[in-house]
Amino acid sequence: MKNFTITVPASSANLGPAFDSAGIALNLYLKLDVVEAEQWELETRSHFLPATTYVEDNLIYQVAEQTAKRHDKVLPACNIIVTSDIPLARGFGSSASAVIAGIELANQVCNLSLSQEEKLQYGTEVEGHPDNIAPALLGGFTVTAKLSENEVDWIKVPDLDVDVVGYIPNFELKTETARKVLPEHFSREHTITASSVSNLLIASLLSGDYGRAGKMMEGDLFHEPYRAELIPRYHEIKKEAKVYGAYGTVISGAGPTMISFVPKGEGKAIAKQMQYLLEGYQVTALEMDTHGLQVSSTNNV
């Protein structure tokens, strides 16, 4: 086994109304430096990651072992150094990045030769939905559909000509908590309208009509009206971002982070202006990652 590095980007899911379906990859990364070893050792080197106790408790290891067993393989011992600049439980798909890293770890050390479709399917089975898994794996802007327990379809669409501004608060919000506030059922009329908004969002992004896309992002009826109460200054962030030129502002995934789509080249200026207003938030200009999962050989770790 050669020494190698696995790099997986962060992701932001939903983009407002494209609930559990659309997502983008962002230029924050989880990285694994992997070396063959006589016994397992996994070391985390990031304040975003929990301190390592037992290797068996780590999600990356658990997914890698599960993937190896799925193919009747035994996961060989590795020395892994994990670094990350993806905040945990903030809405940037940290668990999806870890899941993809675990699948790719097994793929590499067990010589599984997994296809992208298999990686997407395996990741979706772990996460429950593909909206973060797909951009973490494929990069860019992805739209997915979980058609059944054993079938996930996807498309990676052309790059979006926008910058992204992230508003990251200093507290966590578990996805389970954010899911609990959602209604169990919607009326037919409500669902038709909500789906129409999502359809128009995707069409607007594909046609480059970012003004209309921003309006649709902020017109979600599936989850944002219910999750807004969990996020301090939700309405203020949306209002002030619009003042400074944002197309639209939405909750990133289940939150509590929010993101804005802003005109290309204006992300840093808008982030700087918004930071003045948002004490207790880290406001940062981000870019879309177009590559997704990457594996590279390394000589030294």
C-alpha positions as CSV (number, residue, x, y, z in Angstrom):
1,M,0.0,0.0,0.0
2,K,1.4,3.4,-1.0
3,N,1.2,6.4,1.2
4,F,-1.7,8.7,0.0
5,T,-3.8,11.7,1.0
6,I,-7.6,11.9,0.8
7,T,-9.2,15.4,0.5
8,V,-12.9,15.9,0.8
9,P,-14.7,19.4,0.6
10,A,-17.4,20.8,2.8
11,S,-20.9,21.2,1.3
12,S,-24.0,23.2,1.7
13,A,-27.3,21.5,1.1
14,N,-30.8,22.6,0.2
15,L,-30.1,26.1,-1.2
16,G,-33.5,27.0,0.3
17,P,-36.3,25.1,-1.4
18,A,-34.3,22.2,-3.0
19,F,-34.8,20.3,0.3
20,D,-32.6,17.1,0.7
21,S,-31.8,17.3,-3.0
22,A,-29.5,20.1,-4.2
23,G,-26.1,21.0,-2.8
24,I,-22.8,22.8,-3.5
25,A,-19.2,21.9,-2.6
26,L,-17.2,24.6,-0.7
27,N,-13.5,25.3,-0.3
28,L,-13.2,24.0,3.2
29,Y,-11.6,20.6,3.5
30,L,-11.3,17.4,5.5
31,K,-7.9,15.8,4.8
32,L,-6.5,12.3,5.7
33,D,-2.8,11.5,5.4
34,V,-2.6,7.7,5.3
35,V,0.4,5.4,5.8
36,E,0.5,1.7,6.1
37,A,1.2,0.5,9.7
38,E,1.4,-2.5,11.9
39,Q,-1.5,-1.4,14.1
40,W,-4.2,1.2,13.8
41,E,-3.5,4.8,14.8
42,L,-5.7,7.7,14.0
43,E,-4.7,11.2,15.2
44,T,-6.8,14.4,14.8
45,R,-5.0,17.7,14.3
46,S,-7.7,20.3,14.2
47,H,-9.8,22.2,16.8
48,F,-12.8,21.4,14.7
49,L,-12.3,17.7,15.3
50,P,-13.0,15.8,18.6
51,A,-9.9,14.4,20.3
52,T,-9.1,10.9,19.3
53,T,-9.8,8.2,21.9
54,Y,-10.5,4.9,20.4
55,V,-10.1,4.4,16.6
56,E,-13.3,2.3,16.6
57,D,-15.3,5.3,17.8
58,N,-14.3,7.5,14.8
59,L,-16.9,7.8,12.0
60,I,-14.3,7.6,9.3
61,Y,-13.0,4.3,10.6
62,Q,-16.5,3.0,11.1
63,V,-17.5,3.7,7.5
64,A,-14.3,2.4,6.1
65,E,-14.7,-0.9,8.0
66,Q,-18.3,-1.2,7.0
67,T,-17.4,-0.6,3.3
68,A,-14.6,-3.2,3.5
69,K,-16.9,-5.8,5.1
70,R,-19.5,-5.1,2.4
71,H,-16.9,-6.5,-0.1
72,D,-15.7,-9.3,2.1
73,K,-12.4,-7.5,2.8
74,V,-10.4,-6.9,6.0
75,L,-9.4,-3.3,6.5
76,P,-5.6,-3.3,6.9
77,A,-4.0,-1.3,9.7
78,C,-3.1,2.3,8.9
79,N,-1.6,5.4,10.5
80,I,-3.9,8.3,9.7
81,I,-3.5,12.0,10.5
82,V,-6.8,13.8,10.1
83,T,-7.0,17.6,9.7
84,S,-10.1,19.7,8.9
85,D,-11.2,23.3,8.6
86,I,-14.9,22.2,8.4
87,P,-16.9,23.3,11.5
88,L,-18.8,20.5,13.1
89,A,-22.6,20.6,13.4
90,R,-22.8,24.0,11.7
91,G,-24.5,23.0,8.4
92,F,-21.4,22.5,6.2
93,G,-21.8,18.7,5.8
94,S,-19.0,17.7,8.1
95,S,-20.4,14.2,8.6
96,A,-20.9,13.7,4.8
97,S,-17.3,14.6,4.3
98,A,-16.2,12.1,6.9
99,V,-18.4,9.4,5.3
100,I,-17.0,10.0,1.9
101,A,-13.5,9.9,3.4
102,G,-14.2,6.6,5.0
103,I,-15.6,5.0,1.9
104,E,-12.6,6.2,-0.1
105,L,-10.2,5.0,2.6
106,A,-11.6,1.4,2.2
107,N,-11.6,1.8,-1.6
108,Q,-7.9,2.6,-1.6
109,V,-6.5,0.2,1.0
110,C,-8.7,-2.7,-0.1
111,N,-8.4,-2.1,-3.8
112,L,-12.2,-2.1,-4.3
113,S,-12.2,0.0,-7.5
114,L,-15.6,1.5,-6.5
115,S,-17.4,3.6,-9.1
116,Q,-18.8,7.1,-8.4
117,E,-22.3,5.6,-8.4
118,E,-21.3,3.0,-5.8
119,K,-19.6,5.7,-3.6
120,L,-22.7,7.9,-3.8
121,Q,-25.0,5.0,-3.0
122,Y,-22.9,3.8,0.0
123,G,-22.7,7.4,1.3
124,T,-26.4,8.0,1.0
125,E,-27.2,4.8,2.9
126,V,-25.1,6.1,5.8
127,E,-26.3,9.7,5.7
128,G,-30.0,8.9,4.8
129,H,-30.1,11.4,1.9
130,P,-27.6,12.4,-0.9
131,D,-27.7,16.2,-0.8
132,N,-24.4,16.6,1.1
133,I,-22.9,13.4,-0.1
134,A,-23.0,14.2,-3.8
135,P,-21.2,17.6,-3.7
136,A,-18.6,16.2,-1.3
137,L,-18.0,13.4,-3.7
138,L,-18.4,15.1,-7.1
139,G,-17.7,18.8,-6.3
140,G,-19.6,21.8,-7.8
141,F,-23.4,22.1,-7.8
142,T,-25.2,18.8,-7.7
143,V,-28.9,17.9,-7.9
144,T,-29.9,14.4,-6.6
145,A,-32.9,12.2,-6.2
146,K,-33.1,9.2,-3.9
147,L,-35.5,7.1,-6.0
148,S,-35.4,4.1,-3.6
149,E,-33.3,2.6,-0.9
150,N,-31.1,1.1,-3.6
151,E,-31.1,3.8,-6.3
152,V,-29.8,7.4,-6.2
153,D,-29.6,9.4,-9.4
154,W,-27.7,12.6,-9.8
155,I,-26.4,15.3,-12.1
156,K,-23.5,17.7,-11.7
157,V,-24.5,21.0,-13.4
158,P,-22.3,23.7,-14.9
159,D,-20.4,25.9,-12.4
160,L,-22.4,28.8,-10.9
161,D,-21.0,32.3,-11.6
162,V,-21.4,33.4,-7.9
163,D,-19.4,33.9,-4.8
164,V,-20.6,32.5,-1.5
165,V,-20.6,34.3,1.9
166,G,-20.9,32.1,5.0
167,Y,-22.3,33.3,8.4
168,I,-21.0,30.8,10.9
169,P,-22.2,31.2,14.5
170,N,-20.3,30.1,17.6
171,F,-22.8,27.4,18.5
172,E,-23.7,24.0,17.2
173,L,-27.1,22.8,15.9
174,K,-27.6,19.0,15.5
175,T,-29.5,17.9,12.4
176,E,-31.8,15.8,14.6
177,T,-32.9,19.0,16.5
178,A,-33.4,20.9,13.3
179,R,-35.5,18.1,11.8
180,K,-37.8,17.9,14.9
181,V,-39.3,21.3,14.2
182,L,-40.5,20.4,10.7
183,P,-44.1,19.4,10.1
184,E,-44.8,15.7,9.6
185,H,-47.2,16.4,6.7
186,F,-48.0,19.2,4.2
187,S,-51.2,19.7,2.3
188,R,-51.2,19.0,-1.5
189,E,-51.5,22.7,-2.3
190,H,-48.6,23.6,0.0
191,T,-46.4,20.9,-1.5
192,I,-47.2,21.9,-5.1
193,T,-46.3,25.5,-4.4
194,A,-43.1,24.5,-2.5
195,S,-42.0,22.2,-5.3
196,S,-42.7,24.8,-7.9
197,V,-40.4,27.2,-6.1
198,S,-37.7,24.6,-6.0
199,N,-38.1,23.9,-9.8
200,L,-37.8,27.6,-10.6
201,L,-34.7,27.9,-8.4
202,I,-32.9,25.2,-10.4
203,A,-34.1,26.6,-13.7
204,S,-32.9,30.1,-12.7
205,L,-29.5,28.9,-11.6
206,L,-29.0,26.9,-14.9
207,S,-30.0,30.0,-16.9
208,G,-27.8,32.3,-15.0
209,D,-30.7,34.4,-13.7
210,Y,-29.2,34.9,-10.3
211,G,-31.6,37.6,-9.2
212,R,-34.6,35.3,-9.7
213,A,-32.7,32.5,-8.2
214,G,-32.1,34.5,-5.0
215,K,-35.8,35.3,-4.8
216,M,-36.6,31.5,-5.1
217,M,-33.9,30.7,-2.5
218,E,-35.7,32.9,0.0
219,G,-39.1,31.6,-1.0
220,D,-38.7,28.1,0.5
221,L,-41.8,26.6,2.1
222,F,-40.3,23.2,3.1
223,H,-38.1,24.0,6.0
224,E,-36.8,27.5,6.5
225,P,-40.0,29.0,8.0
226,Y,-39.8,26.4,10.7
227,R,-36.1,26.5,11.4
228,A,-35.7,30.3,11.4
229,E,-36.6,30.3,15.1
230,L,-33.6,28.2,15.9
231,I,-31.1,30.7,14.4
232,P,-30.5,34.0,16.1
233,R,-30.6,37.1,13.8
234,Y,-31.9,35.0,10.9
235,H,-34.1,37.8,9.5
236,E,-31.5,40.4,10.1
237,I,-28.8,38.5,8.2
238,K,-31.1,38.1,5.2
239,K,-32.1,41.7,5.2
240,E,-28.6,43.2,5.6
241,A,-27.1,40.8,3.1
242,K,-29.6,42.0,0.6
243,V,-28.7,45.6,1.3
244,Y,-25.0,44.9,0.5
245,G,-25.9,43.2,-2.8
246,A,-26.6,39.5,-2.1
247,Y,-28.9,37.6,-4.5
248,G,-30.3,35.5,-1.8
249,T,-29.6,34.1,1.7
250,V,-30.6,30.8,3.1
251,I,-29.8,28.3,5.9
252,S,-26.9,26.0,5.0
253,G,-28.2,22.5,5.4
254,A,-29.9,22.2,8.8
255,G,-28.1,25.2,10.1
256,P,-27.2,27.2,12.1
257,T,-24.8,28.5,9.5
258,M,-26.4,30.6,6.7
259,I,-25.0,31.4,3.3
260,S,-25.6,34.0,0.7
261,F,-25.1,33.8,-3.1
262,V,-23.5,37.1,-4.1
263,P,-22.1,38.5,-7.4
264,K,-18.9,37.0,-8.6
265,G,-15.9,39.0,-7.2
266,E,-17.8,40.7,-4.5
267,G,-17.7,38.0,-1.8
268,K,-14.8,39.4,0.2
269,A,-16.2,42.9,0.3
270,I,-19.7,41.8,1.3
271,A,-18.3,39.5,4.0
272,K,-16.2,42.3,5.4
273,Q,-19.3,44.6,5.6
274,M,-21.4,41.9,7.2
275,Q,-18.8,41.0,9.8
276,Y,-19.1,44.5,11.3
277,L,-22.8,43.8,12.0
278,L,-22.5,40.2,13.3
279,E,-20.7,39.9,16.6
280,G,-20.5,36.2,17.6
281,Y,-20.4,35.1,13.9
282,Q,-17.5,34.3,11.7
283,V,-18.4,35.8,8.4
284,T,-16.2,34.5,5.5
285,A,-16.0,34.6,1.8
286,L,-16.1,31.1,0.2
287,E,-15.7,29.7,-3.2
288,M,-17.3,26.6,-4.8
289,D,-15.0,23.6,-5.0
290,T,-15.4,22.0,-8.5
291,H,-13.4,18.8,-7.9
292,G,-14.9,17.0,-4.9
293,L,-13.1,14.0,-3.5
294,Q,-9.4,13.9,-4.4
295,V,-6.8,11.2,-3.8
296,S,-3.1,11.9,-4.3
297,S,0.1,9.9,-3.6
298,T,2.5,11.2,-1.0
299,N,6.1,10.4,-0.3
300,N,6.2,11.8,3.2
301,V,3.6,12.4,5.9
